Amino acid sequence: MHGSEPLKGYKDFMEQRRLTLSARGGEVPLSPIRKLTPLADDAKTRGTEIYHLNIGQPDIRTPKPVIDAYRSFNAEVLAYSPSLGIPQLRESIAGYYQRYGHDVSPREVAVTVGGSEAIFFALSAVCDPGDEILVREPFYANYIAFAAMISAKVVPIPSSIGNGFALPSHDEIARYITPRTKAILYISPENPTGIVYDRAEMETLRELCERFGLYLIADEVYREFIYDDHVQFTSILSLPGFEQHAILIDSVSKRFSSCGARIGCIVSFNRGVMELVDKFAQARLCPPTVGQLAADAAYRMDPSYFTPIRDEYKRRRDVLVEGLRKIPGVTLNVPEGAFYLMARLPVADAEDFCRFLLADFEEGGKTVMLTPGAGFYSTPDKGRDEVRIAYVLETEKIRSATSLLEQALPLYRKQSR
Amino acid sequence: MHGSEPLKGYKDFMEQRRLTLSARGGEVPLSPIRKLTPLADDAKTRGTEIYHLNIGQPDIRTPKPVIDAYRSFNAEVLAYSPSLGIPQLRESIAGYYQRYGHDVSPREVAVTVGGSEAIFFALSAVCDPGDEILVREPFYANYIAFAAMISAKVVPIPSSIGNGFALPSHDEIARYITPRTKAILYISPENPTGIVYDRAEMETLRELCERFGLYLIADEVYREFIYDDHVQFTSILSLPGFEQHAILIDSVSKRFSSCGARIGCIVSFNRGVMELVDKFAQARLCPPTVGQLAADAAYRMDPSYFTPIRDEYKRRRDVLVEGLRKIPGVTLNVPEGAFYLMARLPVADAEDFCRFLLADFEEGGKTVMLTPGAGFYSTPDKGRDEVRIAYVLETEKIRSATSLLEQALPLYRKQSR
């Protein structure tokens, strides 16, 4: 052996390195509708009208005070805001929770760039690489993306449409908890199932978090969208003695039909968490300044704003459920809240059926776009015969859409036989 | 040994776990001016006027087309935009680079939430936990924050005010490259030094990246702010044959005095990089919608917009340099671009002097706020006698500010003797 060989080997190794991409990037999933988008574009080019029941973009008119906040913006300099948000917005957000009886002060509110950044900050505050977050499956696909971006991992707690996506028992969930588990993340009302966690389920989550020293991260962005009097919403902020564990994610996007404002927030009574959120927030400087003024205007509206909107979504849900129930072979879980529904279709591959709808079907110049269910499961092969349907269009369109599905399914099954 | 003991030990361990915060959060630095902010607030409460030369928030009037874009917003629904940005904005950004002779197409442009998100996406696309990014020191403190958030690490390439912050030689920089190094990140014109990388320095960086298989990430947000005819700006986009290595970070914040819009972009000809950026972008849904319309209006302005602004910054720089040169014991590096200057003061602890300025000094009801230089160094004890001065105020205020510094320094030295 020559004494210089190891060094030479190192030098060769170093100089033969090639550009590589991060492994984390590979772990971030593509959007479940990604592959369908070109087909939808082609259909539109052919002149086909598409009912978009595939995305959570409501057609509800954005409230006038929000639009007016943009239209009346008149500063000489469009300056940075404070990193944690404009003080008056932090106050109005705290006031919103206070109206629901939660004792939140403005310093426990950090304004974020949408609910997305709030989720990202929450995960970043509690996870290091290799750490695990439990989420009941099916779940919002982007939770995986945010975890992957920080080299953490979403571990699914399985549930299925067959038993109404019931949350497994304490002991069943405990089996998924490892030394790397740092938090349980849930969303109520839930995207994609429309489930609202009841008090007993909330207690199960709380007991698990207390027993194993876990954070509970609650995504409550659909809080106002609950359609039945017997369904009781329990906020994470209403669990006494649980303050150190609780991290709340929120957003104006759906609440005020202001998705494009990109304003959300993170709320926690845990000072350590909020100190880290503060540091993360400082690094990215601030949320959009005018969007914060618009969000402030939204939060200052009278809560009666929600009544007609809730009524409208309830009508939409009812029309959708009624329409789907008429279709032979469709299993569905009646959503209690949010504006999504998971349905099992009488097909082996729902993604292929979604493609069929866009590429090979139309009736009266119209078709429907749905989201394949598999994208909401990380367990392989789960949800392959399911779709998520977002009831974000007016009732007449939903009625037409379910009728189109009713016509399309037998045609698809005939051609795929 | 009892057979059940290991399991019992595991059970006890699991149930005795406490809530912990992420280590990544601990690695994110606090802002260099963080500790000074309460002192500034106190001074204001006492009625003292503060010249804020501590932050890069220009007082330049935001162009009318930008403000008008907010004021004329009038959609029924404030909806999500496409994740990579509104097509017309991607086109106008590509057009901006084309005017500089760079062959950029809209699909090579991803719109981001400010330059901050662009940096974050660039690092996320190329780094995994433990990976290293080289940055010439002193540098923008938030680079450390973004790296820490993804468990990567900024490795400083030292330079010092004594030799004009000259970039070390190829061989000197090569010593800092390890198997974990994934990229070199630089900014030109530079925050905090005002340095503009010349062609020879750009070639040094390019050769290193080609030799060792590294990405070169260029932050060009201050591109228009160059004050001397003899200083030639070389964009990363103008290095032929280097396309696969090059990742450009950009923003409207300083360029169009639109910091609060939170619109930036990432530009790369490397398809793999852009595919990951696309996935990251989809996870966070979209940049602010109306801000994108405002940015589009900005990019469509006639480039003559920059002439008076550049002239104004040049005057400010000249007044600042002239004022500082009159102060005994001050060493400074004349900035070629951007709107920052690093100066060495005749004090042992510049942070303590910054505190003195806010807490114990005023003249005619006025004082100055500066940023302690140490915050721009990650090497311990470096930059302790330096400050960063942002020349973001009009010339009369800068003249007053340097005069205040001239008066404050002897007083401080007397009291701290």
Interface residues (C-beta under 8 A of the other chain):
Chain A: F13 M14 E15 Q16 R17 R18 L19 T20 L21 S22 A23 R24 G25 V28 P29 L30 S31 R34 I55 Q57 P58 D59 I60 R61 T62 V66 I67 Y70 R71 S72 F73 N74 A75 E76 V77 L78 A79 Y80 S81 V113 G114 S116 E117 F120 S124 A125 V126 C127 D128 P129 D131 N142 A145 F146 M149 I150 S151 I177 P179 K182 R211 F212 G213 L214 Y215 Q244 H245 S257 S258 C259 G260 A261 R262 N270 G272 V273 L276 K279 F280 Q282 A283 R284 L285 C286 P287 P288 T289 V290 G291 A294
Chain B: F13 M14 E15 Q16 R17 R18 L19 T20 L21 S22 A23 R24 G25 V28 P29 L30 S31 R34 I55 Q57 P58 D59 I60 R61 T62 V66 I67 Y70 R71 S72 F73 N74 A75 E76 V77 L78 A79 Y80 S81 V113 G114 S116 E117 F120 S124 A125 V126 C127 D128 P129 D131 N142 A145 F146 M149 I150 S151 I177 P179 K182 R211 F212 G213 L214 Y215 Q244 H245 S257 S258 C259 G260 A261 R262 N270 G272 V273 L276 K279 F280 Q282 A283 R284 L285 C286 P287 P288 T289 V290 G291 A294
